[in-house]
Every structure is written in structure tokens, then in C-alpha cells.
């Protein structure tokens, strides 16, 4: 089945990024993820407010000069590997 990103996980992640972007606050990622939970991938990937938006927001924060720090706390596979790589 793989994955640890559920639809609600993505919503929480995106909301934290929104707060950081709106207030120009540094973003700290505590990463221990196996990517999207495959049995629910139809709910994780479907539109602009889901999993891919996380990476888009990271690129926006980088372009705006907002610091991003990733603390890798465990294995980071699949989509979970990109968050620390883009920080």
C-alpha cells in the first residue's frame, strides 16, 4: 500500500504553507514520509489544492526568499523525498 500522506495530511501541510507565505515566516518541515497513501491516491492528487501544490508552494517560497528547513526524522521515499530536497 505504501505511503503516509492521506488527504487530511495534505490539507494540513498546505495550510501551514499558506500561513508561512502570507506572513513571510520561515517554514520548518518535520519529514518522515513514504509519500502518498496509494489506496487513497484518487483523493490525494486530484486538483490544485492537493499533493502537487506542496511542491509548487515550496518553489514560491524559495523565489520569495522565505527560508525553508527540513528535519529528516526517518525514511523519506516516493513523494516524501521531494520535500527535503526542495527545502
C-alpha positions in Angstrom: 0.0 0.0 0.0 2.8 2.4 0.8 2.6 6.0 1.7 1.7 8.1 4.7 0.2 11.2 3.1 -3.6 11.0 3.5 -5.9 13.6 2.1 -6.2 15.4 5.5 -2.3 15.3 5.8 -2.1 17.2 2.6 -4.7 19.8 3.7 -2.8 20.4 6.9 0.5 20.7 5.1 -0.9 23.2 2.6 -2.5 25.3 5.4 0.8 25.6 7.2 2.5 26.7 3.9 -0.3 29.3 3.3 0.4 30.8 6.8 4.1 30.9 6.1 3.6 32.5 2.6 1.1 35.1 3.8 3.2 36.2 6.8 6.7 35.6 5.2 7.5 33.2 8.0 10.2 30.5 7.8 8.8 27.1 7.2 10.1 24.1 9.1 9.3 20.6 7.8 9.5 17.6 10.1 9.7 14.8 7.4 9.2 11.1 7.9 7.1 10.1 4.9 6.6 7.4 2.4 4.7 9.6 0.0 1.0 9.3 -0.8 -1.1 6.5 0.6 -1.8 4.6 -2.6 -5.3 3.2 -1.9 -6.4 6.9 -1.5 -4.4 8.4 -4.3 -7.6 9.5 -6.1 -8.2 11.9 -3.1 -4.5 12.9 -2.7 -3.7 14.0 -6.2 -6.8 15.3 -8.0 -6.6 19.1 -8.1 -4.6 22.2 -7.4 -5.2 22.0 -3.7 -3.6 18.7 -3.2 -0.2 16.9 -3.1 1.5 18.6 -6.1 0.6 22.0 -4.7 3.0 21.4 -1.8 5.9 21.5 -4.2 4.5 24.5 -6.0 4.3 26.3 -2.7 7.9 25.4 -1.9 9.1 26.8 -5.2 7.1 30.0 -4.5 8.6 30.4 -1.0 12.1 29.8 -2.4 11.5 32.5 -5.0 10.2 34.9 -2.4 13.3 34.3 -0.2 11.3 32.6 2.6 13.6 30.2 4.5 12.6 26.5 4.5 14.3 24.0 6.7 13.7 20.2 6.6 14.5 17.9 9.5 14.5 14.4 8.2 13.3 12.1 11.0 13.1 8.8 9.2 12.9 7.4 5.7 11.6 9.7 3.0 10.5 7.7 -0.1 8.5 8.5 -3.2 6.9 11.9 -3.0 8.1 12.3 0.6 11.6 12.6 -0.7 11.0 15.8 -2.6 10.0 18.0 0.4 13.5 17.9 2.0 15.2 18.0 -1.4 13.4 21.3 -2.3 13.9 22.9 1.1 
